[in-house]
Amino acid sequence: MAQKRKKSQKKMRIEECSLKMQEHFQHLGIPSVEAYKEWCRAHNFSQGLDKSPRQRQDELYVMTRTQATKMMAKKKKDSNLRDILPKIYNQELRSEKLQNSVTRTISETFESSIAPKVLLKLLLYLEDNSDLLKETSYVQGIAALANHHESWIRSIETWKVKKHNRDRQFSELARHLLAAYEVPLFMDSVWFNGNVTHQNWFKHIGTGRNIRTALDIPIPLTKKMAHHFLTTPRHYTIEEALRWGQVHALGGDKYLADALRGTRLTETFSNDDFWINVIRFFIANPMLDVSHVNPIIDYIRHQKYENRRVFIERGVAREIGPAQPNFSMRGRMPETLLRQVEEWHGELGRESKDRELEWHGSEIGEFHLLEGSEEARNMKFWSIRELLSSDELIDESRILRHCVSTYARSCHTGRSSIWSMEIEDENGRRKILTIEVAPREKAIRQVRGRRNRLPTPKEKDLLGKWAEQEDLQLAGYI
């Protein structure tokens, strides 16, 4: 009886150990038990197909352990940065031969660096004195700091880590090298967006000068605007910070500043003399629900600045000027403007099919989720899929009563990608949300439901799962 119990315990230990090994090495691409037969065929081990589950399990354990040991040894070898950094710098090791994600990113960064020698020195010091090289996300920022080495006001050797948080470590490093005066935390993003102009603004403020006098500021800032610019929350971008400064200096609040994030006003600053009057209109009407800000801006831009395409005969189109090139905010009442926006949405839904555009899908994957069960009779199917024609955008606009159909050209040129969240249950299939993604940045930029409502907590949760699945950034204001 004892011998039988020992055999049973041994079998359980083998199965448990094998299962743990499979889970542990799954992210390395190591085969599962189900893949064992395919592995045998690929290696001409046809006899393995006739083995018992116990035999296959034991051999799989050995195979995964051996394969994983080799992979982990390679990754460990690559992760010894103190030894490997000079080899990358001297081009003795190329990125394609590196297994570790940090060393691979560093190798690619060296290839594009304009100050590789300084970058090597900086990386070696940070490897010994910080945690910043434990994540690939900081490598680009470190390389950008190295590119500005001629502006360093302090030696790297005098910098010491004060915080365990890596974001704070990077913030302190950037200010140690480039700032004698306080620089707001939201400006840390300039070292990761590749915009040299914005990086120069960081240095400008860090040397005690006013943002108003920085080169290439896209809009004129008053002293009050410049003051509020410096108070922008950390999660804002530089462009959003400029609008934050405008809004608060003119008497607006954070809710309006938040509503402007993700609109066209934080993508471009052309015609700002006009758009600042639109911002004043919103401030002068504080009871206007900020959910209307985005559709109103889209409507005004379309009426005042967008050319129209008119078909003069079958198959022959001509582009003419905007519908209202002299559009003005003077005397506008919120109720009248909202009615005009609503009528415009209706017209968009009735546009001729002759204007149809189609475009290729992005590289972002769809999302599918099943909730509930057949036994409980509460099954729900959630999906997020990309819209790939102006026809689909028009249908989306018509059903959800918003202006996403105006994004056809942006989608056609690849600047935007529009997605639709849908649910299917016993009541049929219906649209829930429209989602705008910036494909190049892989960022979810806007989310709106029917009549521009904001997403519910449940819908936000689903968006978060999709974002995690596809490695997308979810804008903080959503």
matplotlib code that plots the C-alpha trace (Angstrom):
import matplotlib.pyplot as plt

x = [0.0, 2.9, 4.6, 1.5, 1.1, 4.7, 4.1, 1.0, 2.9, 5.7, 3.3, 1.6, 5.0, 6.1, 2.8, 2.8, 6.4, 5.9, 2.8, 4.8, 7.6, 5.2, 3.7, 7.0, 8.5, 5.4, 6.4, 9.7, 7.8, 8.5, 6.1, 3.2, 2.1, -0.3, 2.6, 4.6, 3.5, 4.3, 7.7, 8.3, 7.2, 9.5, 12.5, 11.6, 10.9, 7.7, 8.1, 7.3, 3.7, 2.9, 4.2, 2.0, 0.9, 3.2, 6.2, 5.4, 5.0, 8.4, 10.2, 8.6, 9.8, 13.4, 13.0, 11.6, 14.2, 17.1, 15.7, 14.9, 18.3, 20.0, 17.7, 18.1, 21.9, 21.9, 19.7, 21.9, 25.0, 23.4, 22.2, 25.8, 25.8, 29.1, 30.8, 28.5, 28.1, 31.6, 31.1, 27.9, 29.6, 32.4, 29.9, 31.3, 27.7, 24.7, 21.1, 19.9, 22.3, 21.1, 18.3, 17.9, 15.3, 17.3, 20.6, 18.8, 17.2, 20.6, 22.2, 19.6, 20.0, 23.7, 23.1, 21.1, 23.0, 24.8, 27.0, 27.8, 30.9, 29.0, 26.1, 28.4, 29.8, 26.3, 25.0, 28.0, 27.5, 23.7, 24.3, 26.4, 24.4, 20.7, 17.8, 17.1, 18.6, 16.3, 13.6, 13.8, 11.4, 14.2, 16.8, 15.5, 15.3, 18.9, 20.1, 18.3, 20.1, 23.4, 22.6, 22.4, 25.7, 27.2, 24.5, 25.1, 25.7, 26.9, 29.0, 27.2, 29.7, 28.2, 24.6, 23.4, 20.1, 17.7, 14.5, 13.6, 10.9, 12.4, 10.3, 11.7, 15.2, 14.9, 13.4, 16.3, 18.9, 17.5, 17.4, 20.9, 22.4, 20.4, 18.4, 19.6, 16.0, 12.8, 11.2, 7.7, 7.4, 5.1, 8.1, 9.9, 8.0, 10.1, 13.0, 10.8, 8.9, 11.9, 11.0, 14.2, 12.3, 10.5, 13.8, 15.2, 12.2, 13.2, 16.7, 15.3, 13.2, 16.0, 18.3, 15.8, 14.3, 10.6, 8.7, 7.4, 10.9, 11.6, 12.2, 9.4, 6.6, 3.5, 1.2, 1.8, 1.6, 0.8, 2.7, -0.4, -0.5, 3.2, 2.6, -0.2, 1.8, 4.2, 1.4, 0.2, -0.4, 2.3, 0.2, -0.3, 1.7, 3.5, 0.8, -1.9, 0.1, -0.1, -3.8, -3.9, -2.1, -4.5, -7.6, -6.6, -5.3, -8.6, -10.7, -11.4, -11.0, -9.4, -12.6, -12.5, -8.7, -9.3, -12.1, -9.7, -7.2, -7.5, -9.3, -7.8, -6.8, -4.0, -2.8, -2.4, -2.1, -2.8, -5.4, -5.1, -6.4, -9.8, -9.6, -8.9, -12.3, -13.8, -12.1, -13.5, -17.0, -16.7, -15.5, -18.3, -20.8, -19.8, -23.1, -22.4, -21.6, -17.9, -18.9, -20.0, -16.6, -15.1, -18.1, -18.5, -14.8, -15.2, -18.3, -16.6, -13.4, -15.4, -17.6, -14.8, -11.7, -12.4, -12.9, -15.9, -16.1, -19.1, -20.1, -21.0, -22.0, -21.9, -18.4, -16.9, -16.1, -14.8, -13.3, -14.8, -14.2, -15.5, -19.2, -18.8, -15.3, -16.4, -17.8, -17.5, -18.2, -19.7, -23.3, -23.3, -25.7, -25.0, -28.5, -28.4, -24.9, -25.8, -28.8, -26.6, -24.1, -27.0, -28.3, -24.7, -24.5, -27.7, -26.4, -23.2, -25.3, -27.1, -24.0, -23.8, -22.2, -20.2, -17.9, -16.9, -13.3, -11.6, -8.3, -6.2, -6.5, -3.9, -1.6, -3.6, -5.6, -9.3, -10.8, -13.3, -14.7, -17.4, -19.2, -21.8, -22.7, -25.2, -26.4, -27.1, -28.6, -26.7, -24.2, -22.8, -20.3, -18.2, -16.0, -13.9, -13.3, -11.8, -13.9, -12.3, -14.5, -16.3, -19.5, -18.8, -18.0, -21.2, -23.2, -21.4, -22.2, -25.8, -26.4, -24.5, -25.3, -21.8, -19.3, -16.9, -17.7, -15.5, -12.5, -12.6, -9.7, -7.6, -8.2, -7.4, -4.1, -3.3, -3.3, -6.2, -7.7, -11.4, -12.8, -16.3, -17.1, -20.2, -22.2, -24.3, -26.9, -30.4, -31.5, -29.3, -26.1, -25.7, -23.0, -21.8, -18.7, -16.6, -12.8, -10.1, -6.6, -3.5, -1.7, 1.8, 1.8, -0.4, -2.5, -6.3, -7.0, -10.8, -13.8, -17.4, -20.8, -24.2, -24.5, -20.9, -21.4, -18.3, -17.6, -18.9, -16.6, -17.5, -16.6, -13.4, -12.5, -12.9, -10.9, -8.1, -8.1, -7.9, -5.1, -3.2, -3.7, -2.5, 0.1, -1.8, -1.6, -4.9, -5.0, -5.3, -8.3, -10.5]
y = [0.0, 2.4, 1.6, 2.3, 5.6, 6.5, 5.9, 8.0, 10.8, 10.6, 10.8, 13.8, 15.6, 14.9, 16.2, 19.3, 20.1, 19.7, 21.9, 24.6, 24.4, 24.9, 27.9, 29.4, 29.0, 29.7, 33.4, 32.0, 30.3, 26.7, 24.0, 22.8, 19.2, 19.6, 20.6, 17.5, 15.5, 18.3, 18.5, 14.8, 15.0, 18.0, 16.1, 12.8, 11.1, 9.3, 6.8, 9.6, 9.7, 6.3, 7.1, 7.2, 10.6, 9.9, 9.3, 12.4, 14.5, 13.3, 13.9, 17.3, 18.3, 17.4, 19.2, 22.4, 22.5, 22.1, 24.6, 27.1, 26.7, 27.6, 30.6, 31.9, 31.5, 33.6, 36.3, 36.4, 36.7, 39.6, 41.3, 41.9, 45.5, 46.5, 44.0, 44.2, 48.0, 48.6, 45.7, 47.2, 50.6, 49.1, 47.3, 43.9, 42.9, 43.8, 44.1, 41.0, 38.8, 40.1, 38.3, 40.8, 43.5, 46.3, 45.5, 45.2, 48.6, 50.1, 48.7, 50.3, 53.6, 53.6, 53.3, 56.5, 58.5, 61.7, 61.4, 57.7, 58.2, 60.4, 57.9, 55.1, 57.0, 57.9, 54.3, 52.9, 55.3, 54.7, 50.9, 51.3, 54.0, 53.7, 51.4, 53.1, 50.4, 47.8, 49.0, 49.7, 52.7, 54.9, 54.2, 56.7, 59.4, 58.7, 58.9, 62.2, 63.6, 62.5, 64.3, 67.5, 66.9, 70.3, 72.0, 70.0, 72.3, 69.5, 66.4, 63.0, 61.8, 64.1, 62.8, 60.4, 58.5, 59.9, 58.1, 54.4, 55.3, 55.2, 58.1, 60.2, 59.0, 60.1, 63.5, 64.1, 63.0, 65.4, 68.3, 67.5, 67.7, 70.5, 72.6, 75.3, 76.3, 74.4, 72.7, 71.3, 67.5, 67.3, 68.4, 65.1, 63.8, 65.8, 63.4, 60.6, 62.2, 62.9, 66.6, 68.5, 71.9, 70.7, 69.5, 73.0, 74.4, 72.2, 73.7, 77.2, 77.0, 75.1, 78.1, 80.4, 81.9, 82.4, 80.0, 83.1, 83.8, 80.3, 79.7, 78.4, 78.8, 78.2, 80.8, 84.1, 83.7, 86.4, 86.5, 84.9, 82.2, 81.5, 81.3, 78.7, 76.8, 75.9, 74.6, 72.0, 68.5, 65.9, 63.7, 66.4, 66.7, 69.9, 70.9, 70.2, 72.3, 75.3, 75.1, 74.6, 77.9, 79.7, 78.3, 79.2, 82.6, 83.5, 82.4, 78.7, 75.6, 72.2, 70.6, 72.7, 72.1, 68.4, 68.5, 70.2, 67.3, 65.0, 67.6, 69.2, 72.2, 70.2, 68.8, 72.1, 75.8, 77.3, 80.1, 80.5, 84.1, 82.6, 79.5, 81.5, 83.1, 79.6, 79.0, 82.3, 81.1, 77.9, 79.9, 82.4, 79.5, 77.4, 75.5, 74.1, 70.4, 69.8, 66.7, 69.0, 70.7, 68.2, 68.0, 71.8, 72.2, 69.6, 71.3, 74.8, 73.5, 71.8, 74.8, 77.4, 75.6, 72.4, 72.4, 70.5, 68.1, 68.6, 66.3, 68.4, 65.3, 61.6, 60.5, 64.0, 65.9, 69.4, 70.7, 74.1, 76.2, 75.8, 76.1, 79.2, 80.7, 83.8, 81.8, 83.9, 83.3, 86.8, 86.6, 82.8, 81.2, 77.7, 76.3, 77.5, 76.2, 72.8, 72.6, 73.4, 70.7, 68.2, 69.1, 68.7, 65.3, 64.4, 65.7, 63.6, 60.5, 61.3, 62.0, 60.4, 57.0, 58.5, 60.0, 56.6, 56.1, 52.9, 52.2, 49.4, 48.2, 49.1, 46.5, 46.7, 43.6, 43.3, 42.6, 39.8, 38.8, 36.4, 37.0, 34.8, 31.2, 29.2, 27.5, 30.9, 32.2, 35.5, 35.3, 38.6, 39.0, 42.1, 43.2, 46.1, 46.2, 48.8, 50.8, 50.7, 52.9, 56.3, 54.3, 52.6, 56.0, 57.5, 54.6, 55.0, 58.7, 58.1, 55.5, 57.1, 60.7, 62.2, 63.4, 60.6, 60.6, 63.7, 61.4, 59.7, 61.6, 61.2, 57.5, 57.3, 59.0, 56.9, 59.7, 58.2, 54.8, 54.5, 51.5, 50.5, 48.7, 46.5, 44.1, 41.2, 39.5, 38.2, 41.7, 41.6, 43.4, 47.1, 49.8, 51.1, 53.3, 54.9, 54.9, 57.0, 55.6, 57.4, 54.5, 56.0, 56.6, 53.5, 55.7, 55.6, 59.3, 59.7, 57.6, 58.6, 56.9, 58.0, 61.8, 62.1, 60.6, 59.4, 55.7, 53.9, 52.2, 48.9, 50.1, 51.7, 48.3, 46.7, 49.4, 48.8, 45.0, 45.8, 48.4, 45.8, 43.1, 45.4, 47.4, 50.6, 53.7, 54.9, 58.7, 59.9, 62.1, 59.2]
z = [0.0, 0.9, -2.4, -4.3, -2.4, -3.3, -7.0, -6.9, -5.1, -7.6, -10.5, -9.0, -8.5, -12.1, -13.5, -11.2, -11.9, -15.7, -15.6, -13.7, -16.2, -19.1, -17.5, -16.6, -20.1, -22.1, -22.7, -24.2, -27.0, -25.7, -26.9, -24.8, -24.3, -27.2, -29.5, -28.6, -31.6, -33.9, -32.4, -32.9, -36.6, -37.2, -35.8, -37.4, -34.1, -35.2, -32.5, -30.0, -31.4, -29.9, -26.4, -23.4, -21.9, -19.0, -21.3, -23.4, -20.2, -18.9, -22.2, -22.5, -19.1, -20.1, -23.5, -21.9, -19.2, -21.6, -24.1, -21.3, -19.7, -23.0, -23.5, -20.0, -20.2, -23.4, -21.8, -18.7, -20.8, -22.7, -19.5, -18.2, -19.4, -17.9, -20.2, -23.2, -23.6, -25.0, -27.4, -28.7, -29.0, -31.0, -33.2, -32.1, -31.4, -33.6, -32.3, -34.2, -32.2, -28.8, -26.9, -24.0, -24.9, -23.1, -24.9, -28.2, -27.7, -26.7, -29.8, -32.0, -30.1, -30.7, -34.4, -34.5, -31.8, -32.7, -29.6, -29.2, -27.1, -24.6, -24.7, -23.8, -20.8, -19.6, -19.9, -18.0, -15.2, -15.0, -15.0, -11.9, -10.2, -11.1, -12.0, -15.3, -17.6, -16.2, -18.6, -22.3, -22.0, -20.6, -23.2, -25.7, -23.1, -22.0, -25.6, -26.1, -23.0, -24.5, -27.7, -25.7, -23.9, -25.0, -22.9, -19.7, -16.7, -14.4, -14.7, -14.7, -12.1, -9.5, -9.9, -7.2, -7.0, -4.4, -5.4, -6.0, -8.5, -12.0, -13.4, -10.5, -11.2, -14.8, -13.8, -11.4, -14.0, -16.7, -14.3, -12.9, -16.4, -17.9, -15.4, -12.9, -12.3, -11.8, -14.8, -14.6, -14.6, -17.6, -19.7, -19.0, -22.0, -24.4, -24.0, -25.4, -28.2, -30.5, -30.8, -30.6, -30.5, -27.3, -25.8, -26.4, -24.5, -21.5, -21.6, -22.1, -18.9, -17.1, -17.6, -15.9, -19.1, -19.8, -22.2, -24.0, -25.4, -26.5, -30.2, -32.4, -29.8, -32.1, -30.4, -28.6, -24.8, -22.3, -19.0, -17.3, -20.0, -19.5, -15.7, -16.0, -18.6, -15.8, -13.6, -16.2, -14.7, -15.3, -17.6, -20.3, -23.5, -24.5, -26.9, -24.3, -21.8, -24.2, -24.3, -20.5, -20.1, -22.5, -20.9, -17.3, -18.2, -19.9, -16.9, -17.8, -15.6, -15.7, -17.0, -20.2, -20.5, -20.2, -22.8, -25.3, -25.0, -28.0, -30.1, -33.2, -31.1, -29.5, -32.8, -34.6, -33.7, -37.1, -37.2, -33.4, -33.5, -34.4, -32.2, -29.1, -29.6, -29.6, -26.3, -25.0, -26.1, -24.1, -21.0, -21.4, -21.3, -18.3, -18.2, -21.6, -21.1, -21.9, -23.8, -26.6, -26.9, -29.4, -31.8, -31.8, -32.7, -35.5, -36.8, -36.8, -38.5, -41.2, -41.9, -41.8, -43.1, -45.0, -48.7, -50.0, -52.9, -55.2, -58.1, -61.1, -63.1, -62.7, -61.8, -62.1, -58.9, -58.2, -55.0, -53.8, -50.8, -47.2, -46.5, -44.2, -44.7, -42.7, -39.8, -36.6, -32.9, -32.5, -31.2, -31.1, -28.6, -27.3, -28.1, -31.7, -32.2, -30.8, -33.1, -36.1, -35.0, -34.7, -38.2, -39.6, -38.1, -39.9, -43.2, -42.8, -42.4, -45.7, -47.8, -51.2, -51.6, -54.5, -51.9, -50.6, -49.5, -48.4, -46.7, -45.5, -41.9, -39.3, -37.7, -34.5, -33.7, -33.0, -29.5, -28.7, -25.3, -24.3, -21.0, -19.3, -20.1, -22.1, -18.9, -17.2, -20.4, -20.0, -22.8, -24.2, -27.0, -27.0, -29.9, -31.1, -34.8, -37.2, -39.6, -43.1, -45.3, -45.3, -45.6, -42.3, -40.7, -42.0, -40.5, -37.2, -37.2, -38.1, -35.4, -32.6, -33.6, -33.6, -36.2, -36.7, -40.5, -40.8, -40.1, -43.5, -45.0, -41.8, -41.9, -45.6, -45.1, -42.0, -39.5, -37.6, -37.1, -36.1, -34.2, -33.1, -29.9, -30.3, -28.1, -29.2, -26.8, -27.0, -28.1, -31.2, -32.2, -31.5, -31.5, -28.1, -28.6, -31.3, -30.6, -32.3, -32.3, -33.4, -35.3, -35.2, -31.5, -30.8, -28.5, -27.9, -28.3, -28.2, -27.0, -27.5, -27.2, -28.5, -28.7, -27.5, -24.1, -22.2, -21.6, -18.6, -16.0, -17.7, -21.1, -19.8, -18.4, -21.8, -23.4, -20.9, -21.7, -25.4, -24.8, -22.8, -25.5, -28.3, -26.4, -26.8, -24.6, -23.2, -22.9, -19.3, -20.0, -21.2]

ax = plt.figure().add_subplot(projection="3d")
ax.plot(x, y, z, "-o")
ax.set_aspect("equal")
plt.show()
